[in-house]
Amino acid sequence: MTSAPILAAVFGCAGPELRPEEAAFFRASNPLGFILFARNCDNPEQIRRLTAALRAAVGRTAAPVLMDHEGGRVQRLPTPQWRKIPPAAIFGGLARHDKSLAQDAVTLNARLMALELADLGIDVDCVPCLDVHDPSSHQVIGDRAFSADPELVAQLGRAQADGLRRGGILPVIKHIPGHGRTQVDSHLEMPVVASDWNALASRDFRPFAALADLPLAMTGHLLFPALDPDHPATMSKIIIDEIIRKHIGFDGLLFTDDLSMQALSGDLGQRTADALAAGCDVALHCNGKGEEMRAVAEACQPLSGQSQRRWQRALAWRRPPEPAIYDDLLARLNDLLGSR
């Protein structure tokens, strides 16, 4: 077991098998955990080997392994080996006819997602997406959002988080404080949200405030000139302290969104230092490129005492999975979706 302090970072890896040089880097740097993408996923047995190897590299069986297991356009597990998961907007559409039925469907879908992930050694799912849909905005969010109604987004987001919890999986609310109004793809350039405080507080912030009791969240790389004209949310002490922590009321563990996204300027070391200085608890770097990960690790710091307490609260929030039969849950979900 490594004796190094836990680094305030989550890293990806390059492919479906852990390379010796990656294992050595992870052993030396000791990140909090890891995240998997489609490039890491071939088949169930291979993914189980990979998640076990990642945890063995840091010597911690409780090291979290994350995935963006949303559905729709954001699905890392390939079909047909895994089912094609409906996008969030499908459930929002169902709610227009029957809100209670939609909540049941979201919960069933999340319980299936939990079974799919737990079987592979993955224990954190980067959902629910609590961004409020704006039909005039860029479709980088689009059908990843449940609805244009913030109250419905909160209700369905809660149902999704509850379903994951019933399966022993930790949810991550994202992209706090709200990505729904973006006009560009933050993977490629910095979105600038021109809305004022009142507009943001009355819509975008509301689902996050409603689910602020959940233990994990992920920032969005967006510039809100009305809130902080100089720094995107991930690097803004004003937004993290005044909006995320105070106004929204979130006091859980705060991950950055992927620091390798092109919305951000500066080198990876500067991005990492700025995000942690602003108040993010954990730097997330996803692309598995060794040189970039080393730059993040060099600029990073050990998980602070407060961040460790937040992580421990997250682990305490998670509960053992309820017994469930996958095919039974799937049949019930298909019945509900078929009733649209």
N, C-alpha and C positions, 0 to 999 in steps of 0.2 A: 504493500500500500504506500502511495506517495505521502511524504511528510510535508509537502509544499502547501501553503495556504490556498484556499479555493479562490481561483481567479474570477473576477466579476465579468465573465464572458461565456457565451454559448457559441460553439463553432460547428460548421459543417465539415464534411470530408469529401474527397474527390470522386469516389466511385462506389461500386457495390461491395468492395472488400477493403478493409483497413490496411493501408500500406505500412510497412515497418517504420518509415520515417515519420508518418503521421502519428503512429502509436507513441514513438519516442517524444515527439513534440507535445502531445497531449499529456504524457506522463510527466514531462518537465514543467509544463505550464499549469496543469490541473484546473481546467475550466469548470465552471459550475455544471455544464451539460453540453448537449449536442442537438443538432437539428438535421433531419433527413429530407431529401428532395427526390424527384423522380429519378435522377441519375444514380441514386443509391438503392433503387428498388427494382429487383428482378423477379423474385419469388419469395414465398414465405420463409422457407428454411434459410435462404441467403440473408434476409433481413434480420432474422433471429440471431444468426452468427454475428452480423455486423453490430447490432445493439449490444450484444454480450461483449464483443471485442472492444467497443468504445468504453463501456463501463470498466472492463478489466484494465484498460490503459490508464485510467485514473485511480483504480483501486477502490471504487465506491459503487456498490450495487444500487445505491439510491440516486446516482447521478441521473438527472432527468434527460430523456430523449424526446424532443419536440417534433411535431410535423404540422404543416398547414393542411389538415384533412377537412376541407370545407365542403367539397362537392362542386358540381358544375365545372367551371373553367379552372378551378384550383383543386386538383386531385392528383396526389403524388403516386398513389398505388395504381398500377396499370390495369385496365380492363383487357381481356375478360377474366383475368384471374381474380379480380375484385369487382364488386358491383359498381355500376355507374351511379354516383350519388347525385340526387337532384340539387340544383342551386338553391340558395336561400329564398330567392324570389318566388319559387314555386309554392313555398309554404305561406308566404305573404299573400299570394293570389288565392290560396285556399281560404285564408282568413277573411277575405272579402265576402265569402259565402257563409262561413261557419268558423268563428274565432276559436271556440272550444275544440272543435275537430282539428284545426290547424295546430293548436298547441299540443294536442295528443300526437299528431303526426311528427312534429318537430322532436318531441321527447323520444318517440320510437326510433326515429332516424338517428338521434344522438346516441341512444343505447346501442344501436347497430355499429355506429362509428367507434364507440368505446370497445366493443368486442373485437372489431377489426384491428384496432391499434394495440390493445392489450395482448392479443395473440402474438404480436411481433416484438414485444418488448418496448413499445412506445407508450409513454405515460402522460404526455402533455399534448393537448390539441389546441392549435392557435385559432380558436373560435370561442365565442360567437363574434361575428363581425357586426358591430353595433353602429356602423356608419348609416346615416339616414339617406336613402336614395334621393337624388335630384335628377329628374329626367333630362335637364339641360346640361348636366355635367359630363365629364369624360367617363367612358365606360370601363375604366380600370376598376371601379367598384361595380357599377351596373347591377347585374343580377346576383352579385355577391351579397347585396343588402336585402334584408327581409322586406322592407317597405319604405315608402316616403312618409309614413306616419310614425313619429318618434315613440309614441306610446306603444304601438304595435311592435316596433323594433325591440323595445325593452321587454315586452311580454314574451315574444318568441325567442329572444336572446336568453331570457331566464329559463325557458323551457329547454333550450339546447344545453345550457350549462347544467341544469338539473339532470338531464339524461346522461350526460357525460359523467357527472359525479356518481350516479347510480351504477356506472360501469367501472368506477375506480380511476377515472381519467381527470386530470386537472385541465380546466378551460382557461383560455387567455382572451380577455376582452380586447378588441382592437377596432379601429386605429385611433386611440385616444389622443386628442379631444374630439376628433371627428373628421373623416376623410370624404364625406359625401359630396361636398361642393367643389371638389377639385376639377379643374379644366384641362389638366395635362396628367400624364402618367408619371408618378413619382419614381418609377423605376428608371425613367429616362431624363427627367428634368424636374426642377423645383416647382411644385404647384403654389400659386399665390391665391389665397382666399380673401377676397375684398370685403366680405361681409362684416358688419359691425357687431359689437358686443351683444346687443339686444337680439339680433337675428340668430347668432350662434347659440346664445343661452336659451332661447325659446325653442330651438329645434335640435341642433347638433349635439349639445352637451347632455341633453335630457336622458337618452338611453344609458349613457355612462354613469350618470348620477343615480339612476334607478338600480344599476347593478354594481355600484361602488363597493359593496360588501364582498364581492368576489376577490380571490386572492392574487390574481395575476393579470397584468395588462401589458399592451404593446403600444408604443407611440406611433404617430404618423409623421412622415417627413413633409410637413407643409408650413408655409410661411403665412402667418396671420398678421398683417400690418396693423390692424386695430388693437392687437394684443401685444405684439412685440415686432416692431418693424425691422429688426436687425437679425433675428435668429429664428430658424425653423423650430417647430415645437420640440423636436428631439434634443435640440441644443439650447433651449430657452429656459433659463432659470425662472423667468417671470411666468411662463405658461405652466411649467411643472409645479412651481410653488403655489401660484395664485389660482390657476384654473384647475389643474388635475388634482392637486392635493387638497386645496381649500374649497373652491366652488363646487367641483364635482364630488369631492370627499373621498377620493380613492387613496387608501393608505397601504395597499398591497405592494408586491414586488413589481417594479416597472422595467420591462425590457425595452430597448430601442427596437425600432424596425431595422431591417438589414442595413448595416452601415456601408455595404458595398454598392448600394443603389446610387444612380447617377444624379439624383436630386441634390445630393450633398456635395459641397465643395471641400477642398483641402485633401491632404493625404489621409490614409486610414488611421494613422497615429493621432493626428489632430482631431479627426472626427470622434475617435474614441474618448480622448481626453475631454473634449468639449461636452460630449453627451453625459459622461459621468459627473463632470463638474456642475452641469446644469441640474442634476438630481436624478437621472436614470440610475437604476440599481445594477443593471446588467447590460453589457454591450453584446449585440447579436451580429454575428458575421456568418454569412451563409454559403458563399460560393466554393468553399473548400480549397482555395488557392493558398498554397503554403506561405508564399512571401507576404501576402496580405494578412494572413492570420498571425504571422510573427510580428508584423507591425502593430496589430491590435494588441497582442499580448504584451509587447514592450511598453505600450502607452497605458495599459490597463493597470488595475490595482486589485489587491485582494478584496473579496466581498466584505463590505463594511459590517460592523456589528448590527446596525439597524437593518441592513439588507439581509443579513443572516436571520434575524428575527422574523422579517417578512417571509423569507423562504420557509422557515420552520412553521409559521402560521399556515402557509399554503399546504404543507405536508399534513398538518393537523386537520385542515379542512377536508382533505380528501378522505374518502371512506372506502372500506372493502367493497368490491363489486358484488352486486346482487346476482343470485343465480338467474340465468336466462338462457333460452334456447334460440339460437340465431334464426333458424328457419321460421320459428313461430313469430318472432318479432317482425321479420321481413314480410311474412304473409299479412300480418295485421297492418303494417305500413302500406303495403300495396292496396289493401282494401280501402284504407282511408284516402289514399291518393286517387284511387279509381272512382271515388264518390264525387269528384269535382264536377 
